Amino acid sequence: QVQLMEDGGGLVQPGGTLRLSCVASGSVFDIYNMAWYRQAPGKQRELVAIISRVSTTNYADSVKGRFTISRDNAKNTIYLEMNSLKPEDTAVYSCWAGTMRGGYWGQGTQVTVSS
């Protein structure tokens, strides 16, 4: 069993920067991959970025060059550094962790990009 807790969301102006964090607890040794998803009103949930246990990464085309996912295994934490934010980045951002038992979700944190 894995528990996930996100932090770092908020209101930011276009062009601004936010850093999200997600701390995992429980059976953290069983985690294969961790990822950030987002869901905007009226849209399907979208994979933003994913990171493996050895820190290989993949990004959605819409955030390449602007967002960076990273992992600190000693702290059981992943981060999402979001730069050059756009209004279309507004969404609830949720942390996900995959294990052999299944996938786990955090509660989500709201990111709003508006002037």
ZAFIMI-145405 format. One line per field, with one value per residue: x, y, z of N, C-alpha, C in turn; residue in three letters. Coordinates in Angstrom, 1 decimal. Example, Ala and Ser with C-alpha at 12.3 -4.5 7.8 and 13.67 -1.06 7.14 Angstrom:
2
n.X [13.2:12.8];
n.Y [-5.7:-2.2];
n.Z [7.8:7.1];
ca.X [12.3:13.7];
ca.Y [-4.5:-1.1];
ca.Z [7.8:7.1];
c.X [13.2:12.9];
c.Y [-3.3:0.0];
c.Z [7.8:7.9];
aa [ALA:SER];
***
This chain:
115
n.X [0.8:0.5:0.8:0.2:1.1:0.5:1.8:2.2:0.7:-1.2:-2.1:-0.9:0.7:0.6:3.5:4.9:6.3:6.0:6.6:5.8:5.4:5.5:5.1:5.8:4.6:4.5:4.6:7.1:9.3:8.3:7.6:7.5:7.3:6.7:4.4:3.1:-0.1:-2.7:-5.9:-8.1:-11.1:-13.8:-12.1:-10.3:-8.3:-4.8:-1.6:1.2:4.0:6.4:8.4:10.9:12.2:14.9:15.2:14.7:12.9:9.8:7.7:4.7:3.9:3.0:4.2:6.9:10.2:9.4:8.5:9.9:10.4:11.5:13.3:13.8:15.0:15.9:14.3:11.8:10.3:8.9:9.1:7.7:8.8:7.6:7.8:7.5:4.6:1.3:-2.0:-3.5:-2.4:-3.7:-5.2:-6.2:-3.6:-2.3:-0.6:0.9:1.6:3.1:2.9:3.5:1.2:-0.7:-1.9:-1.6:-3.1:-2.7:-4.4:-4.5:-3.6:-4.5:-3.7:-3.6:-3.4:-3.4:-4.0];
n.Y [-1.2:2.2:5.6:8.9:12.3:15.5:18.8:22.3:23.6:26.5:29.9:31.6:34.0:34.2:33.0:32.6:30.6:27.4:24.9:21.7:19.1:15.7:13.4:10.1:7.4:4.4:1.3:1.9:0.8:-0.9:0.6:1.2:3.2:6.7:9.5:12.5:13.6:15.6:17.3:19.2:21.3:19.8:18.2:15.2:13.3:13.8:12.5:14.1:14.0:11.4:9.3:6.9:4.4:4.5:7.0:7.7:9.6:10.9:13.0:14.9:16.3:18.9:20.1:19.8:21.0:23.0:22.0:20.0:16.9:15.3:13.2:12.2:9.7:9.1:10.7:9.8:11.2:13.0:15.6:18.4:20.7:23.6:25.8:28.9:29.2:28.7:29.9:27.6:25.6:25.4:23.4:20.5:18.9:15.7:13.3:10.1:6.7:3.6:0.1:-3.4:-4.4:-2.5:0.7:4.0:7.0:10.4:13.1:15.4:18.7:22.1:24.0:27.2:29.3:32.6:36.0];
n.Z [0.0:-0.8:0.0:-1.1:-1.2:-2.3:-2.9:-3.4:-5.4:-6.7:-7.5:-10.3:-12.4:-16.1:-17.7:-15.3:-12.6:-11.0:-8.5:-7.9:-5.5:-4.5:-2.0:-1.2:0.8:2.9:1.2:-0.3:-1.5:-3.5:-5.7:-9.1:-11.1:-11.1:-11.6:-13.0:-13.5:-15.1:-15.0:-16.7:-16.5:-18.2:-19.8:-20.6:-18.3:-18.4:-19.1:-17.9:-17.2:-16.6:-14.5:-14.1:-11.7:-12.0:-12.9:-15.6:-18.0:-19.4:-21.3:-21.9:-25.1:-25.0:-22.8:-23.0:-22.8:-21.0:-18.6:-15.9:-14.6:-11.6:-9.3:-5.9:-4.4:-1.8:-0.2:-0.9:-2.8:-5.6:-8.0:-9.8:-11.8:-13.1:-15.6:-17.5:-17.5:-18.9:-19.5:-20.4:-19.0:-16.7:-14.3:-12.3:-10.7:-10.3:-8.5:-9.2:-8.5:-9.5:-8.8:-8.4:-7.3:-8.0:-9.1:-7.6:-6.3:-5.6:-3.8:-5.3:-6.6:-7.1:-9.9:-11.1:-13.8:-14.5:-15.4];
ca.X [0.0:1.2:0.0:0.8:0.6:1.0:1.9:2.8:-0.2:-1.6:-2.4:0.4:0.5:1.3:5.0:5.4:6.9:5.6:7.2:5.0:6.1:4.7:5.8:5.2:4.8:4.0:5.5:7.7:10.2:7.6:7.2:8.2:7.3:5.8:4.1:2.2:-1.2:-3.5:-7.2:-8.8:-12.5:-14.3:-11.1:-9.8:-7.0:-3.7:-0.3:2.1:5.4:6.6:9.8:11.1:12.9:16.2:15.1:14.4:11.7:9.0:6.9:3.7:4.4:2.5:5.0:8.3:10.9:8.9:8.4:10.9:10.1:12.7:13.0:14.7:14.6:16.2:13.2:10.6:9.6:9.0:8.9:7.4:9.2:6.8:8.2:6.7:3.3:0.3:-3.4:-4.0:-1.8:-4.6:-5.8:-5.8:-2.4:-2.3:0.6:0.5:2.7:2.7:3.5:3.0:-0.1:-1.6:-1.6:-2.1:-3.3:-2.8:-5.6:-4.4:-3.4:-5.0:-2.8:-4.4:-2.6:-4.3:-3.6];
ca.Y [0.0:3.5:6.9:10.0:13.6:16.6:20.2:23.3:24.3:27.8:30.9:32.2:34.7:33.6:33.2:32.3:29.3:26.7:23.6:20.7:18.0:14.5:12.5:8.7:6.7:3.0:0.3:2.7:0.0:-1.6:1.6:1.1:4.5:7.8:10.3:13.6:13.8:16.8:17.3:20.5:21.1:19.4:17.5:14.0:13.3:13.7:12.3:15.2:13.5:10.1:9.1:5.6:4.2:4.9:8.4:8.0:10.4:11.1:14.2:15.2:17.3:20.2:20.6:19.6:22.2:23.9:21.3:19.0:15.9:14.7:12.2:12.1:8.4:9.2:11.4:9.2:12.4:13.5:17.0:18.9:22.1:24.1:27.1:29.5:28.7:29.3:29.6:26.3:24.7:25.4:22.0:19.8:18.1:14.6:12.4:8.7:5.7:2.3:-1.0:-4.7:-4.5:-1.6:2.1:4.8:8.4:11.4:13.9:16.4:20.1:23.0:25.0:28.2:30.3:33.6:37.3];
ca.Z [0.0:-1.0:0.1:-1.8:-0.8:-3.2:-2.4:-4.3:-6.3:-6.4:-8.5:-10.8:-13.7:-17.2:-17.7:-14.0:-12.3:-9.8:-8.2:-7.2:-4.9:-4.1:-1.1:-1.1:2.1:2.8:0.6:-1.3:-2.2:-4.6:-6.7:-10.4:-11.7:-10.6:-12.7:-12.8:-14.4:-14.9:-15.6:-16.7:-16.6:-19.5:-20.5:-20.0:-17.6:-19.3:-18.5:-18.0:-17.1:-15.9:-14.2:-13.6:-10.5:-12.3:-13.3:-17.0:-18.0:-20.6:-21.2:-22.9:-26.1:-24.6:-21.8:-23.3:-22.8:-20.0:-17.3:-15.6:-13.5:-11.0:-8.2:-4.8:-3.8:-0.4:0.4:-1.5:-3.3:-6.9:-8.2:-11.1:-12.0:-14.2:-16.1:-18.6:-17.4:-19.8:-19.0:-20.7:-18.0:-15.5:-14.1:-11.1:-11.0:-9.4:-8.4:-9.4:-8.3:-9.9:-8.1:-8.9:-6.7:-8.7:-9.1:-6.4:-6.7:-4.6:-3.8:-6.3:-6.2:-8.1:-10.5:-11.9:-14.4:-14.9:-15.1];
c.X [0.9:0.3:0.9:0.2:1.3:1.0:2.4:1.9:-0.6:-1.9:-1.1:0.0:1.1:2.7:5.7:5.9:6.3:6.4:6.3:5.8:5.0:5.5:5.1:5.6:4.2:5.1:6.2:8.8:9.6:7.3:8.1:8.4:6.4:5.6:3.2:1.2:-1.9:-4.9:-7.8:-10.3:-12.9:-13.3:-10.8:-8.5:-5.9:-2.4:0.6:3.5:5.4:8.1:9.9:12.0:14.4:16.3:15.1:13.0:11.1:8.0:5.8:4.3:4.1:3.4:6.5:9.0:10.5:8.9:9.5:10.4:11.4:12.3:14.1:14.3:14.9:15.0:11.8:9.7:9.9:8.6:8.5:7.7:8.5:7.2:7.4:5.3:2.3:-1.1:-3.9:-3.3:-2.7:-5.3:-5.5:-4.7:-2.4:-1.1:0.1:1.8:2.2:3.6:3.0:1.6:-1.1:-1.1:-2.3:-2.1:-3.2:-4.1:-5.7:-4.2:-3.8:-3.9:-3.7:-3.4:-3.5:-3.7:-4.7];
c.Y [1.2:4.6:8.0:11.3:14.7:17.9:21.1:24.0:25.7:28.6:31.5:32.9:34.0:34.0:32.8:30.9:28.7:25.4:22.8:19.6:16.9:13.6:11.2:8.1:5.3:2.1:0.9:1.9:-0.7:-0.6:1.4:2.5:5.5:8.8:11.5:13.6:15.1:16.6:18.6:20.3:20.8:18.6:16.2:14.2:13.0:13.4:13.5:14.8:12.3:9.9:7.6:5.5:4.6:6.3:8.7:8.7:10.5:12.2:14.3:16.3:18.7:20.8:20.4:20.9:23.2:23.3:20.3:18.2:15.4:13.9:12.2:10.8:8.4:9.8:10.8:10.3:12.6:14.9:17.3:20.3:22.6:25.6:27.6:29.1:29.5:29.1:28.2:25.2:24.6:24.0:21.6:18.8:17.0:13.8:10.9:7.8:4.3:1.2:-2.3:-4.9:-3.6:-0.2:2.9:6.2:9.2:12.2:14.9:17.8:21.0:23.9:25.9:29.2:31.4:35.0:38.1];
c.Z [0.0:-0.8:-0.5:-1.4:-1.6:-2.5:-3.5:-5.3:-5.9:-7.7:-9.0:-12.1:-14.8:-17.3:-16.4:-13.8:-11.0:-9.7:-7.4:-6.6:-4.5:-3.2:-1.0:0.3:2.0:2.2:-0.6:-2.1:-3.4:-5.7:-7.9:-10.9:-11.0:-11.7:-12.2:-13.9:-14.2:-15.6:-15.5:-16.9:-18.0:-20.3:-19.8:-19.2:-18.5:-18.5:-18.9:-18.1:-16.3:-15.7:-13.6:-12.3:-10.7:-13.0:-14.8:-17.0:-19.4:-20.3:-22.3:-23.9:-25.6:-23.5:-22.0:-23.4:-21.7:-18.6:-17.1:-14.4:-12.9:-9.8:-7.2:-4.1:-2.3:0.4:-0.1:-2.1:-4.8:-7.0:-9.6:-11.1:-13.2:-14.5:-17.2:-18.7:-18.3:-19.2:-19.3:-19.8:-16.8:-15.4:-12.7:-11.4:-9.9:-9.6:-8.5:-9.2:-8.7:-9.2:-8.8:-8.4:-7.5:-8.7:-8.0:-6.9:-5.4:-4.7:-4.9:-5.8:-7.3:-8.5:-11.4:-12.4:-15.0:-14.6:-14.4];
aa [GLN:VAL:GLN:LEU:MET:GLU:ASP:GLY:GLY:GLY:LEU:VAL:GLN:PRO:GLY:GLY:THR:LEU:ARG:LEU:SER:CYS:VAL:ALA:SER:GLY:SER:VAL:PHE:ASP:ILE:TYR:ASN:MET:ALA:TRP:TYR:ARG:GLN:ALA:PRO:GLY:LYS:GLN:ARG:GLU:LEU:VAL:ALA:ILE:ILE:SER:ARG:VAL:SER:THR:THR:ASN:TYR:ALA:ASP:SER:VAL:LYS:GLY:ARG:PHE:THR:ILE:SER:ARG:ASP:ASN:ALA:LYS:ASN:THR:ILE:TYR:LEU:GLU:MET:ASN:SER:LEU:LYS:PRO:GLU:ASP:THR:ALA:VAL:TYR:SER:CYS:TRP:ALA:GLY:THR:MET:ARG:GLY:GLY:TYR:TRP:GLY:GLN:GLY:THR:GLN:VAL:THR:VAL:SER:SER];
***
